[in-house]
Amino acid sequence: MSANAAVTGPEQLATVLDAAGPALRGLIERTERRLEEIATAYGPELTRHSASTLTAGGKRLRPMLLFICAGDADSVDLVRAAAAVELLHTATLVHDDVLDRAALRRGRPTVFSSGGRGAATATGDLLFSRAFAELTATGDNEAVRALAFASSALARGELIQREDAWKPDVTRERYLERCELKTARLFEAACRLGALLGTPGPRAADALGAFGSRIGVAFQIFDDVLDVSGPVDRTGKPRGTDLLDGTITLPLILARRRDPTLRQLAVDSPQSAEDVCDRIAATGALDDARKEAMRHVAAGKDELAALDLNGRQRRALDLVADGVVERYS
Amino acid sequence: MSANAAVTGPEQLATVLDAAGPALRGLIERTERRLEEIATAYGPELTRHSASTLTAGGKRLRPMLLFICAGDADSVDLVRAAAAVELLHTATLVHDDVLDRAALRRGRPTVFSSGGRGAATATGDLLFSRAFAELTATGDNEAVRALAFASSALARGELIQREDAWKPDVTRERYLERCELKTARLFEAACRLGALLGTPGPRAADALGAFGSRIGVAFQIFDDVLDVSGPVDRTGKPRGTDLLDGTITLPLILARRRDPTLRQLAVDSPQSAEDVCDRIAATGALDDARKEAMRHVAAGKDELAALDLNGRQRRALDLVADGVVERYS
């Protein structure tokens, strides 16, 4: 349930970039440069630690959604907003890595592994702060409010995830609530910020936000499916890491209905986690979970129906939406 | 260097409250209620964890400064700003407690000890987010900017503190920079927010902010003196906890100049920490450190000179300033 282990394939990203026109590529590059500026502007400590996170790449899916939702707009404020969303996202990753004692992220040593718990916790806090500072500089109060809303949700989602760890009775509804908080709200905020600061304007913010939210839930479900299904050479991590963390995700919740022996689990080694993954897959639960994700994608696209979007914008949003469910399938 | 172990005595707090008039007491009570509302409005997880932090009291020194700086103003936005400052402060305490593996805070179990690392990290993140959400609700962009500035500084101060741990060559200047970042900026923000949202207005924000910053540095130096001097029955913690953490503070920096044997330390037990405290005290460094703090207090008061404050406001600010250096002396 890390929402990050899996990356949208580069081919598909390129397709989105092409469909959205050359402006998107330019905006993404400016966001990268802005993140680099921020990474080096707050003392040597952050500079050192952020190299392994903030400027280490990642697919920049949230900035991309933000820019596409902004339509034909192009402004410093948009780039700031995209940087803010990515800063917040990275802050949560840095803290997650402390809690998970993760050694690698995006193929590089985590702040936790290179700097220790203290440095990583403080680095995450600093990135949180810079996210708000960056967005505040746009002067758009509604935008800052949207980020604060998402940020609280992320933290609450994390709390719920820790709370629910190892519990045998996590329901589908509870799981979806967690996806909503931990993943969807930031996707929602990205789309909402794009609307607020871009061509669509505040009136389109709710619909574009709802689109983002649905795509975010679908993204998380697929991420959780990939944790069970692999393949390892594409996800870059062993199967069943969620199981080892005690994180109960939709595939297991659905599989338990069909195979009651999965209700009592003893996952205490990578091998036993892989075995449970095989047992989950054998129930057919992965297909059901994929279908659930696709329902969210469809519902997300429905949110766009009533909006007055230009053809290129609509095509790009459709591509991102499809990309979320198509990766690795 | 926790900036919190020592509390300004209740008698003295009462003096400030009396000098400022009954309105201050009412505002502080409203802040307490607002914090309670926030603590119970974001799910049962936060409610449970926040009882041991957010609503566990504390001296509310930063809200008090904020309200006094606001002059005769009284508004929902002021209470929101005070709550925001306290939320941010509490967020850093919760994260500090994780890093220090602290069992108790303000006489109650920490979130870390009752909920574990994961819950405490997420709770801190949630409090961070709520701080910004709360202040954003005032609609004052300049205020949000001030909080973001302080919040980044806090995290950077924490980074520097971890970075400098156990280093034998931490200078007085480096120590003061850390105080500035880790403590003074939030005091400054509290005063600045009071000015911005209160009677003095934006034109007085720089001077009141500078006052707050100086008081914050003095507060931190005195806190660090108390860690060496005790008495334990008033600070509520053993002497030398900073030494045990490897945190180099002004008393040791000054003492090393007089007693070179203090340059090689082997602090590995509470007893050895106490012994080093005695050796630091024997050099006279504690008095020098107190004098340094008092210089900051005097400089802080100087910042107020040119401002057009009413008598009650000036008296209350003087009392807070004096209170910072008078506690336990």
Interface residues (C-beta under 8 A of the other chain):
Chain A: Y42 G43 E45 L46 H49 A91 T92 H95 V98 L99 G115 G116 R117 G118 A119 T121 A122 T123 G124 D125 L126 F128 S129 R130 F132 A133 T136 A137 G139 N141 V144 R145 L147 A148 F149 S151 S152 L154 A155 R156 E158 L159 I160 R162 E163
Chain B: Y42 G43 E45 L46 H49 A91 T92 H95 V98 L99 G115 G116 R117 G118 A119 T121 A122 T123 G124 D125 L126 F128 S129 R130 F132 A133 T136 A137 G139 N141 V144 R145 L147 A148 F149 S151 S152 L154 A155 R156 E158 L159 I160 R162 E163
